[in-house]
Amino acid sequence: MIDAHHHLWNLSAVRYPWLEEKSVMRFFGDPTAIQKNYLVNDFQADCQSHGFRGSVHIQVGAKDPIEEAIWIDDITKNHPDWHMKQVVFCDLTKPEMLSEIEKLEKLPSVAGVRQILSRAPGKEAGSVFLDNIASPIVLKNLKILSRQGYTFDLQLIPEAMGQASLLFEKVPELKVALCHAGSPHDRTKEGIKYWQKELKLLSSLSNVTCKISGLGMFKHNWTIEDFRPIIEICLDQFGSNRCMFGSNFPVDSLYSDYNSLMSAFRTLIPKSSHETIFKNTACQFYSM
């Protein structure tokens, strides 16, 4: 089984300015409990008992993204029994992005790139990428990613899905992973309906795969029924062959342990789709 979305950090090896800030509330809650090292052994202790033997590490706001990528690549070399790929940061708004990619090509664990469009409503709603989403440079760089054989992890909120769909339909050859099911932050009936409508703009693109992850970030005291409509809509729109599981640990450890998370997902996902969503889709998408 493959966990297709998680993070690791070593606070003495790589700097994470957002994680090091004290007494600062983030959009996903109070980070105090995760302001400590979370290493590969910690992650394995959380997930291995459920049958996971591989994973996809997602960049997580390091001050020096190349330093983070090198650190993760070293982990993959030192843990050959754990099959791990990584998604790194590159700035697609820069004309010189290709030179960054050339540095990353030396790291065999790199499978793709992530640059966040939007995290949450309010002050987290925008980004440099979102401000430049229609730039010819962005489109050129996405085509470069595809040509070089890399995937793209897309994190955004429903309000940005319309703009994103117009961009990604122009690069049908690029494999795109929609992080956190598109961040349905408004969990009212009206909010879910709006997310469902906007999600269709992305699910209609055959090159977009849905990563069902991070569902606790906008519903901290969640129950299994809070997840049910989100998972059912994702499966309905994308189908199991275009859905994969991600724990978003250790961030989602703020809301539950791994056992509770897996219990909910195993219950809500039809058993006939378990192997596809917990393994096959991620293996195919990230060429694992």
Number of C-alpha atoms within 10 A of each C-alpha: 21 25 24 31 25 22 21 20 24 15 15 9 11 16 18 20 10 15 19 14 12 11 9 13 11 12 15 18 15 14 20 15 10 16 16 14 14 16 16 18 11 12 17 16 11 17 22 13 11 13 10 17 17 21 27 25 23 23 23 19 17 18 13 12 18 16 14 24 24 16 15 27 19 13 16 19 14 10 12 9 10 16 16 24 24 25 25 26 25 20 18 25 22 13 13 12 18 17 9 14 20 11 10 20 13 11 15 12 25 24 23 27 24 22 23 19 23 24 19 22 15 9 10 13 15 18 16 14 18 19 11 14 19 14 14 12 17 20 18 15 20 24 18 17 22 18 12 14 15 22 24 24 23 24 22 27 25 25 19 17 21 14 13 19 19 14 17 19 17 12 16 15 17 21 22 27 28 24 26 24 27 30 24 26 19 16 16 10 10 10 14 18 14 15 24 20 13 19 26 17 16 25 21 13 15 14 17 24 28 29 27 27 25 24 25 25 23 17 18 14 11 14 13 14 10 14 17 15 16 19 18 14 17 23 21 11 17 20 16 23 16 23 28 31 25 23 25 23 23 23 19 21 17 19 19 16 14 20 12 13 18 15 12 16 18 14 11 16 17 13 11 9 17 17 14 20 29 24 23 20 23 28 20 11 17 21 12 17
